[in-house]
Amino acid sequence: MSAQTTKSGKLTGAARTEALAPLLAAGWSEVEGRDAITKRFVFGNFVGAFGWMTQAALWAEKLDHHPEWSNVYKTVEVTLTTHDAGGLSMRDIELAEKMDALAG
């Protein structure tokens, strides 16, 4: 399996472009100066944000891939990258998709 197709290998070239396209269309954006993606999730209130974070944390643990994130009241800022791969991997894509699904 090449680095482009392993779950924890850094995504490059066409594989990176193809994997990112649906996420960029769904509101994720690339982080300037880093091989990472970011998204702001806004909920109705703190309980909604915290509940989503709890669900996302369970999935992050299951996927053995943990986000960089912060929460202020009803807003959660998320950044995803695979540190041991030196950039974006399929682990980031999978967790981003799961986060979007949980947010509805």
BELKA-V932429 format. One record per residue. N is the residue number from 1. PHI is phi as a letter, one per 30 degrees, with the letter a starting at -180 (none if undefined). NEAR is the number of other ideal C-beta (glycine too) atoms within 12 Angstrom. D_FIRST is the distance of its C-alpha to the first C-alpha in whole Angstrom. Layout:
BEGIN
n | phi | near | d_first
N | PHI | NEAR | D_FIRST
N | PHI | NEAR | D_FIRST
END
This chain:
BEGIN
n | phi | near | d_first
1 | none | 10 | 0
2 | d | 13 | 4
3 | d | 21 | 7
4 | d | 23 | 8
5 | c | 20 | 6
6 | d | 18 | 6
7 | d | 24 | 10
8 | c | 26 | 11
9 | d | 24 | 10
10 | d | 28 | 12
11 | d | 37 | 13
12 | b | 23 | 14
13 | h | 15 | 16
14 | d | 13 | 16
15 | d | 22 | 13
16 | d | 27 | 15
17 | e | 17 | 18
18 | d | 17 | 18
19 | d | 30 | 17
20 | d | 30 | 20
21 | e | 17 | 22
22 | d | 16 | 23
23 | d | 32 | 24
24 | d | 21 | 26
25 | d | 12 | 28
26 | c | 20 | 28
27 | j | 18 | 30
28 | d | 30 | 27
29 | b | 21 | 28
30 | d | 25 | 26
31 | d | 20 | 27
32 | d | 10 | 29
33 | i | 9 | 28
34 | b | 19 | 25
35 | c | 24 | 22
36 | a | 30 | 23
37 | b | 40 | 24
38 | b | 30 | 27
39 | a | 32 | 30
40 | c | 22 | 33
41 | c | 33 | 34
42 | c | 20 | 38
43 | c | 24 | 39
44 | d | 16 | 43
45 | a | 14 | 44
46 | d | 17 | 43
47 | d | 14 | 42
48 | d | 22 | 40
49 | d | 28 | 38
50 | d | 22 | 38
51 | d | 22 | 37
52 | d | 32 | 34
53 | d | 30 | 33
54 | d | 17 | 33
55 | d | 23 | 31
56 | d | 34 | 28
57 | d | 24 | 29
58 | d | 17 | 28
59 | d | 26 | 25
60 | e | 26 | 24
61 | d | 15 | 24
62 | d | 15 | 23
63 | d | 26 | 20
64 | h | 15 | 20
65 | b | 30 | 20
66 | c | 24 | 24
67 | d | 34 | 25
68 | c | 22 | 28
69 | a | 26 | 31
70 | b | 16 | 35
71 | b | 26 | 37
72 | b | 16 | 41
73 | h | 16 | 43
74 | c | 20 | 41
75 | c | 22 | 38
76 | b | 32 | 35
77 | c | 24 | 33
78 | b | 38 | 29
79 | b | 29 | 27
80 | b | 43 | 23
81 | a | 31 | 20
82 | c | 34 | 18
83 | e | 21 | 20
84 | d | 17 | 18
85 | c | 25 | 15
86 | i | 17 | 18
87 | l | 28 | 18
88 | d | 41 | 17
89 | b | 36 | 14
90 | d | 33 | 13
91 | d | 33 | 15
92 | d | 44 | 18
93 | d | 34 | 18
94 | d | 27 | 18
95 | d | 38 | 21
96 | d | 43 | 23
97 | d | 25 | 23
98 | d | 27 | 24
99 | d | 38 | 27
100 | d | 26 | 28
101 | d | 15 | 28
102 | d | 25 | 30
103 | d | 27 | 32
104 | i | 13 | 33
END
